[in-house]
Amino acid sequence: MARTLYDIKTTDGRRLSPFGQRAHLALAHKDLAVDKMVAVRFIDKDAIAFAKSQTVPVLVDGETVVADSWRIANYLEDGYPDRPSLFGGNAGRSLARYFNNWCGLWLTPEVARFILFDMLAHLDEEDRAYIRRTREPRFGPLEALNEARAARLPAFRAALDPLRLTVKQNGNLHGGSPGMADYMVAAAFHWADQASDFALLAPDDPLYSWSRRINGNPP
Ligand SMILES: N[C@@H](CCC(=O)N[C@@H](CS)C(=O)NCC(=O)O)C(=O)O
């Protein structure tokens, strides 16, 4: 059964979607290979129109089309029950939903404020214009965001304390080995690493080594 993943990937090889990274990690956890990866730009809406989606990731698994990283994770969990579990049961699935919402409502927009301006350097002219057009109404001018980021960093890092402590105590959010909650959170840091050289996490932060390990890129 052929498996295709649509994700944002630049011509210089950067994967600029935290949500795409979640799908990569979930597929790897299930030990499911991606036969074909289709690199799309932010503006390439026609390429994913068949999935009735405006966003990536989109997974095509044989005849099945699934858009949205949370739905992809649930599809993989339910469709491949004999493979390692992403959630560790229904209680784990419910708790993972909290992290999906926390990332969507807080972590990903916060990370965006630190890296969106730098991300422009990896986009072509059309995508740069698209990002400004769609993100500046929400975040304000990207230059101003960038100028404010150093001042905002201590509060951002402090807000990660509950995550930091849990990772220190458990090893991962899911416990001794990572699961979907870890993938969703760590994927936001993968995005930051791909888009920018800005040191969002200090190298001696336990979250630095944890997120790099989860993303398959140990320190
Ligand atoms: N809730 C969706 C969000 C997906 C999403 O926002 N993807 C971004 C890339 S990070 C995208 O495709 N953006 C296209 C756009 O901004 O038009 C998911 O979890 O998959």
The ligand as an ORCA input file, in Angstrom:
! r2SCAN-3c Opt
* xyz 0 1
  N      -4.433     21.834     12.787
  C      -3.578     21.590     11.656
  C      -2.691     22.784     11.417
  C      -1.840     22.608     10.199
  C      -1.130     23.885      9.782
  O      -1.420     24.993     10.260
  N      -0.194     23.723      8.837
  C       0.523     24.862      8.306
  C       1.981     24.561      8.189
  S       2.729     24.586      9.770
  C       0.036     25.155      6.918
  O      -0.163     24.261      6.117
  N      -0.159     26.428      6.629
  C      -0.621     26.847      5.365
  C      -1.110     28.257      5.421
  O      -0.741     28.971      6.345
  O      -1.851     28.621      4.516
  C      -2.772     20.315     11.910
  O      -2.611     19.960     13.088
  O      -2.353     19.656     10.956
*
